[in-house]
Each structure stands twice: as structure tokens, then as C-alpha cells.
Amino acid sequence: MADRTQRIRDPIHGLIIFDKDSPTDMLAWRLIQTSEFQRLRRIKQLGVSELVFPGATHSRLAHSIGVYHNARRLMDVIEREEEDAFDPKRASVVLIAALLHDLGHGPFSHAFEGARKALAKSRGKSGIDKHEKYTAELIESPDGDIRRILDAIDSSLATEVAELIRADDPKDVYHAVVSSSFDADRLDYLMRDRYMTGTQAGTIDSDWLIDNLAIDHIPARQDEDGETAALGSLPTFVFKLKGRQAAEDFLLARYRLYTQVYLHKATRGFEQAVSALIVRIGELSEEPERLGLDREHPLVGFLRPDGETLALYRDLDDTVVWGAVERLRRCGDAHARDLAERLWNRKPLPVLDITAQIGPEAADRVPAIHRIDQYAGARSGKTIFKDEATYNLYTLAKGEGPKEHKKVRIRASNGCPKEIVAFPDSVISKNLMNKETLTRYFFLSEEEKSSAERAMRGR
Amino acid sequence: MTAMSETTQLVRALVQAADGEIVGRIRMQKIVYLLEQLGMGGKFWFSYHHFGPYSEDLTSAIEVARFVDGSVTEEERPFGGGFSGSVSSVYRLADPDQPEPAALGFLPWADAKAAVARMKRETSVVIELAATIHWLREQENVAEWEAELKVRKPSKADDDRIGRALSLLRDLHLAA
């Protein structure tokens, strides 16, 4: 059958066209029709955020198609900058990686991974396979539709796409399209999440930003004892000087989304409830009838010790989890029943917001947290849930430090890339560079919350 | 003695075993990962993050050591002439004049000191690679670990650094 041009309407990007004369577009279209990709239609981008922002119902499928669309726009920048050196084959690999980058996400990703970690810890296992690993496996799996389609184009294509997904750091400028301070993924989810939640804070002028992108080489460094043993240089996107103000607005919009949407107290509470419920299913995976589930239920199978197979993972999506919640509401296990009821009928968990009550300074916060942790003891993770979210202007991650390729740089008037906050008239406060930690404790009863609060105050 | 204060004491002893100073969060995390593989017994749970194996338990324990126990300090030191983003965390003992314990967890003190001293001779990239190699081989059971290492860390995993990472693992008796 001859290829035909296809179109998708999207509230963020308008008309997304898959041109019949573009082999990559036609490949992307075929990949969208696979069962692996269609699974993303059943997984919401923002998980339980819809319990706080009712409009936040967009799927990972819509987001992934948006990322592909953005990736094409960013690739045009590279083609313009690279001129005759442009590598269309490499570009195609990156565009397909952009489309498939979220393939391996599970339902309620963050909550689900948290639960799997807790189960692995209790079972004496180290580490869990994260969604990036599942993405790579789904692409390379010889049983999958995706592999079959990619192999028909080129036998090394699946491997090249999977390698890009598995990389911790980008290795060339093409990779920057999917992994940089201004990559296709970030650009779509910020706009989409902002639009669908209805948040008005922050502005993203994507046309102007893309029009002011350039490529430059950034010296890559890492913790050193006074030496500057650089890792060579890293080609990535920078903004031209004219794009600086729009870039500041972009960073601030991202910052606002963290504080107002992703780290919203009530949302994090519901995530803890989902996580606790998943843990409970794992704990009772050999006696699922106590939860009103049968042994063949995909969640029961996956959460058994040694149950984490790709085949079972593929069967997991939001509908499977919500279906289980419906059963769990009526089951014999009181703990599961309570958690399920909170999710089903939207009953927020009582919360103790340490950062709000005690303040952001670690010297005050950490001792308070320590007192609560000691008070909680064995109830930690069972009826008392500690939630810590660390963020700053650049990164949502706790951990070991900023990723160089995620910093936003502007090409200054002397032609050298300079960090956006280094400009003397930057509207971004340097305080936003410091890691802010939001610590909240969630409880299943007001009484327990009050007791914990007294413990926190040393009473 | 509660479990939490044992862990806090371990963090203090660890900095002590490092002759009172560890530079960099990455180095701190990887040193602890490798010491755990040697049998330190701190029960820090690791999972794979951007810079290789990482433990949130350890990060929390360091915070407690800093702000509850007051035994460890963390100072941010800029490096490389970069802007504010290019800082390294330097961990030191608040009170350097402490008697040396007999052991670091379950590791005899002299062995622990020697291991940490050997690790400190390498850059944070090399120790990151060493910890990642060990993780790939022992935790993820990746047979073709060298190829996977180069996929995950294309700009870091050159032959010279991999060689130094393997040499470090051999010297620590953690090579396969």
C-alpha cells in the first residue's frame, strides 16, 4: 500500500503532519500504531495530578507525539547550523528516539517506582529496573512490533535508538535534541502540562526560543579536588543573546510548574497512597484473594518476587491499576481498603508540611525530620509516609549535582556561552540555584498527624 | 543505640577514615558504594542514577550527621573557574581531634583507611566508572559490561579511564 500523508490535531501544536515524502515520518506513523505505543494512551502523563487539577488528563501518547513534533523543529536548527556536515541518518535515529523516549513508563510512574523500590528493599534486593531500561527493552525486544518495524528499515536501527535511550549523557549535538536544557521533551511537557492543568504562571514563547537557538561547545566538568580535569567539551544548544529574556521566562515557567503542579502537596499525598497500595499488593502477592484480586492479575504477577518481567510490565497501565483500586475498595484487607477508598473518592491524606512550618533551612528542618522519623519508627512507609522533593532552577533531582548538559547558556556578546544566571541583570534570583527541599509527611488519620507534630516539636 | 545513630556514627567514621576530608558528592557516594561491597555493613540501599549507583539513605544520613549530630560539615567550594553551578561539596569532620575507632562498620580500621586512601587517588570520573562497572557486573549482571558502560557514559568511558577504574577495582580486590 502506498504511503499517505497523515495528520494529528493537537491542542498544543495544532496540526502535526506526517509527510508521505519523509521516510522518518512514515516510520514514526507506523510505530505509533504498535501495541507498545498505544499502551501510552492508557497512561496519564501526570498520574494522579488530575485529582488536584481535573484538566490534567492528557496521556503519555499525546505527549510523545508532541515530543516528536518538537524534535523535528529542533533538528531543523541542527541542519541549519551543521550545513553540509548534517547527518540525516543520525537525525532519523534521534527523531525515532524522541517519539519512543517514554515507551517504558509504568502507570503512575514515580509512585510505582517508589513502591517497587520499597518492595525490593524489603526483599533484600538491590536496585530496580527504571523506566528508561524498559523503554530500551521494549524497543529491542525480538518479540515486539517495534523491533520488527525498525529491523525492516535497517538491522542496526533498534540498537542505535536503544543506545541513545540508555545513555546517561548526550554524546553529540543530535542527542541534544532529546537531552539538553531545552530539549524536545521538556519543551512539550512544560507547554502541555501548563495548558492542561490550567496553570497561568510563567510564559513559554516556543517559536521565539527555537528561532534563537544555536549550537556551541561547553566544557564538561565534574567534582574535582581543585583540578579542572575537564571531560572535553560537549556540543549542546545555547540561546542567542536575543533569546535571553524568553529563556529566563522559560526557566521560570518550569520552576513554577514544579512548585505549583508537580510538587503540589495534595498530589504528592495521593502518590504516596498509590505507592502504599502497590506495596500492599506486592506484600500479599502470594495471597491475592485477600485483596479481591486473582493470581493472574497483571499487578499481582508483576509484583511477586522475581515477577518483574517485560511481558507483565507491558500489561500495566492506569486502567489496570484503577480497576484494581475498584476491587481493593471492597476487599478484606483494611489497610488496602482505606488507601483504595482515598483514591477512588478523592480523600486527601492529612499532611504535615515541614518546610512550610519549620522553614527551608536545613539546620532547622533536618532535626525536626529526625524527630519525626524516630517517632514514626516501623510505621514509616506503612501509615506514615515521608515525602521529600528536591528541586532548584535546573533540576528536580536530589543527588550528586547538576548535569552540565541541562544548564541553560546564552551566547554572550563576545560569542562565548555564559550561564543564564551569570548576567548581571538576570531576573532569575541566584537563590533559585540552591537546592530547595520540600519535606512533607502524610498520614492516614488526623490523630496520627497531631501526634507526629507533637513529636516534631519535642513534646 | 538506635539504628539511626549507628548510621550517623558510621558517616563520621567514614570521613575520619578519609583523613578528615572527602571532596565531592559523587566521590562520597561511590566511596561508600565500594566500601559496602567490601563488607562495611552500613545497609545503605543503592539504585542506579545519572552518576552510577546512588543511595538516598546515605544522603539522609549525611544530613543527620551535619544537622543533628553536628559531627560532619559540608562546605561548597567552587571549582574550574565556572559560575555558581560549578561547585563541589567538601565534607570534613567538625571535630578532627577524635580517637580513631577500631573499625569502620565491619571493616578493620586499617583496611578501611587503606581502601579509602586508594580511592581518593582517583578523579571522581574514574571512581564513578569503577562503581558503575561493579554495578553493571554484579547487580545488573550485564555480561557485556564494557559495551554497556560506553553506551551509558560515552564521553567519560574512554579506554584510559576504564583502565584506571579496573586498576582501582583490582587494588580493592573487587575485580571479578
Interface residues (C-beta under 8 A of the other chain):
Chain A: K117 K121 S126 G127 I128 K130 E163 R166 A167 D168 D169 K171 P219 A220 R221 Q222 D223 E224 D225 G226 E227 T228 A229 A230 L231 G232 L234 A362 A363 R365 V366 P367 H370 D373 Q374 Y394 A397 K398 G399 E400 G401 P402 K403 K407 K418 E419 V421 A422 K430 M433
Chain B: T2 M4 V23 G24 R25 I26 R27 Q29 W45 F46 S47 Y48 H49 H50 F51 P53 Y54 E56 T59 E63 V64 R66 F67 V68 F79 G80 G81 G82 F83 S84 G85 S86 S88 S89 T123 S124 V125 E128 W135 Q139 E140 E148 V151 R152 K153 P154 S155 K156
